């Protein structure tokens, strides 16, 4: 039994981390080691004009667009703020530019520019149980989503899809996204069948904790059927409340299992039930595993959206909700805080099952006793529900996350109607801006509240941000290169969007000092080349991270390959691969290496890990 207790820690330990210590090293060309903060071409800025996107609707979820600046009040940590920017944004159909790149938010400006369109990232989370009709429920949900993308989006709206560990580019060619969703319906049940069969009861202890390589082709097939819409494998995001989640779940499992000789006391069982919300162990484990995966993916999508301009919407589809220990609202707040800081509203959609008659079918909205509009807020759990407390809290987490980020929730609803509501509500919004009166940039989270002096209205807005100095890039290409490479460098698994071979050998420099030579041979078939002056032009950024036998970082080297190839060389590289050699000044007998290759024109990344042992041994 003690072995089983320890295995729970392994089950829920998340090895992935986004923007880890490697992201603190400047990718200076040809330079190794050092701990300069941020990528090249960055400036340090403080929070300037804080933008607050406010959607205002009536009781029928119709946009209200006739409010004036004087109708609004903005508060930061309860302190009134002076509104310095006010505009109304009404989104109407405009000519789309299919090839136009997504706009990235770089350096904060003194003025807030209105958006020309909306941005949606579709996150397809875990399915309901396949044994209980989960496949049918998910297909029905995806059909509603296809209708939304095809018919409801404006021509200029940017949309992308994330599923499992892969994401598409943002595009205004909505039919490309529809084709990805159609392919998802055909392929994803194979992935879900494996995940659900390996995340049930005790089998979860011994199964893989990440998506195995054997499943990756099935995931890639969802996206490869639309080759004109670029996609990439994205390292999973960091669960900020991970320690608390893992600790609570480990504690609960230990209490449930106990030692065979000791048994479980009544007190221990009560405490375990409080953490697991009354679920039996074989139901608790898969629900908890699903929640970790969904939470990881939410954080991943927030980072994927963070530097895009304006307010963004994450449309999160999940079968059953999210089970956090003890229904812990602090975890909901942690997710919402990161989303708010990135100016991401999370709209949540529950796709599985039917509600009992006593379960409310809409998200809760609390109304104040005084006059004026109120803001969506988490509704109290219904008393005496025939559902378990676990089911209630799983749904409540969705409501909390949406309410705290300015999004909408659809629980036990017609998803077609729910998506139509999101579409109509987001067609118009108010853009407010203020300069914070508190100039202590200590990195702490600051709460935002907005009030409107008109009764009967509902407000949706970001609830806060982190007041900190920031390093902001002013070069889009360098920012993308740095962020993609940093994420891949901190991810425990290899990424195969760009494949390459890695080998090592002994070498010396011009002073006969020992060096480790790292040779890469990069497959060229998937790289993006452009034709210019009869040359095939491409650009690669390569990063090599190295650590000692205890995996303590020793340094890193960044290199740029500017490729301008005549046709003969191009054809040769297509067959043999592109060579690249990097020297590491070391004679260590035991090193860990991680190489990352980033295609700057194709926005794709590949990574490989290796261990060097006894290279200098006698």
Residue, then its C-alpha position, 0 to 999 in steps of 0.5 A: x500500500x505504501x508503494x501505491x501511495x508513492x505512485x500517486x505522486x508520480x501519476x500527478x507530477x507534471x514535468x512540463x514547465x513553460x518559460x522555465x529558467x532557460x527563458x531567462x537566458x538571452x539568445x545572443x548569437x554565438x554566445x554561451x552561458x550568461x544570465x541576461x534577462x530576455x530575448x534580444x531587441x527588448x526594452x523594460x517597461x512598466x504597466x502603462x495605460x491599463x486596458x479594460x474590455x467591457x461587454x455589457x448585455x441586457x437580461x436577454x444577452x443582447x449587447x447594450x451600446x448606448x452607454x457613455x463614459x460617465x456611466x462607468x466607474x473603474x476600481x483597482x483594489x477598491x480604489x476609484x480610477x480616472x478613466x483616460x480612454x473610452x471608446x465603443x467597438x462594434x464589430x461588423x463584417x469587413x473584408x478579410x485578409x487571409x494571408x495577414x499575420x496575427x497582430x502581436x501586442x508588443x510594447x504598451x502604447x499611450x493610446x489604446x487602438x480599437x480592434x478590427x475583429x475578434x480572436x477565438x482559440x478553440x480548446x477541445x478538452x477531455x471527452x465524457x466517458x466513451x462508455x456512457x455516450x461520450x463520443x456522440x455528445x462530443x460529435x454533437x458539440x463539434x457540429x455546433x462548433x462547426x456551425x459557429x465557425x462557418x456561419x457566425x464568425x465575421x470575415x475578419x475574425x481570427x480563429x485557431x484550434x488546439x487539441x491535446x498538444x497541437x495548435x493551428x495558426x490563427x486564420x481568417x480562412x474559416x473553412x480551413x478551421x472547419x476541415x480541422x474540426x471535421x477531421x477531429x471528429x474522425x480521429x480523436x476517439x482513438x486518442x480518447x479511447x487510449x487515454x480513458x483506458x489508461x486513466x481508470x483506477x489502479x492502471x493509471x498508476x503505471x501508465x504514461x503520464x504524457x501522451x505517448x509517441x505511439x498516439x502522436x501520429x493520430x493527433x497529428x492526423x487531425x491537423x495534417x489533412x489541412x496542410x495549408x493551415x500551419x500547425x505545431x506541437x505546443x509544450x504544455x503550460x505550467x499549473x501554477x497551483x500544481x503543488x497544492x493540487x498534487x499534495x491534496x490528491x496524494x493525501x486523499x489517496x493515502x487516506x482512501x487506501x490506508x495501510x492494509x494492517x491499519x485500516x481506515x479510521x472514520x475520521x480519515x474517511x471523512x477527511x478523504x471524502x472532503x478532498x475527493x468530494x465523495x467520489x470512490x477511488x476508481x472514479x476519483x482518479x480519472x476525473x482528477x487526471x482529466x482535470x490536470x490535463x485540461x488545466x495544463x491545456x488552459x494555461x498553454x492556450x493562455x500563453x499561446x494567446x498572450x501576446x496577440x493584440x486586444x481582448x481574446x476569447x478562449x472557447x474551452x469545451x470539456x465533457x464533465x467539468x474540472x475536479x479540483x480537490x475540495x472544490x478549491x476555488x483558489x485554483x479557479x482564481x489562479x487560472x483566472x488571474x493568469x488569463x486576466x493578465x493576458x487579457x483572455x476571456x475564457x468561455x466554458x462549454x460543458x458537452x456531456x450528460x443531461x441536467x437533473x430538473x433541480x440543476x440550474x441550466x444557466x450560469x449564475x449572475x449575482x445582482x446587488x441590492x443597490x442600483x446599477x449593473x451587476x457582474x456575473x459571479x459564481x452561483x452557489x451550489x444547489x442544495x439537495x441536488x441528486x448529483x454528487x458534490x463532486x459533479x456540482x463542484x466540477x461544473x462550478x469550476x467552469x462557472x467560476x473561471x468564466x465569471x472571473x475572466x469576463x466569459x460566458x458559461x454553457x452548462x447542460x445547454x444547447x451548445x448551438x444556442x450558447x455559441x450564438x449567445x457568445x457571438x452576439x454578446x461579443x459583437x460590441x464592447x467598450x474599451x476603457x483605459x486608466x493609469x493606475x494611481x498605485x505606482x508600486x510595481x511589486x508584481x502583485x495581482x491587482x483586482x479590477x472592478x467595473x460598475x455601471x449606473x444603470x439597473x438591469x445590465x450584466x457586465x463581463x470584463x477582466x478582473x485584474x492584472x499583475x503590476x510588474x515591470x516587463x521585458x517587451x520585445x519590439x521585433x515580432x520575429x525575434x519574440x516568436x523565436x525566443x518564446x517558441x525555443x524557450x518553451x521547447x527548452x523547458x519541455x521534458x519531451x522531444x518535439x518532432x515538427x522539425x526532425x534532426x539527428x544529433x551526434x557528439x564527438x571530441x574536439x579542441x579549439x585553436x588553443x588546444x582546449x577541449x571542446x564538445x562538438x555537437x553535430x546536427x543534421x536537420x531534415x529540410x523537407x518540412x522547412x519553409x523556404x521562400x524564393x528570392x532572386x533565384x535563391x531558396x531563402x530560409x532562416x533557422x534559430x538553433x539553441x543548445x542547452x547543456x547541464x551537468x550530471x545532476x541536470x544543473x544548467x551550465x550554459x546555452x548557445x544560440x545560433x542563426x542559420x541564414x540560408x540562401x541556397x541556389x537550386x543545386x544546393x537546395x536539392x542536395x539539402x532536401x536529400x541529405x539534410x542541413x548540417x550545423x555544428x556547435x562547440x561547447x567549451x567543456x571536458x566534462x565526462x557527463x553532460x545532458x544536452x538539449x537542442x532546439x531548432x526553430x524555423x522562423x519562416x514556418x513557425x515550427x520547432x523541433x527538439x532532441x535530448x541526449x546524454x554524453x557519458x565518458x567522452x573523455x574517459x581513458 
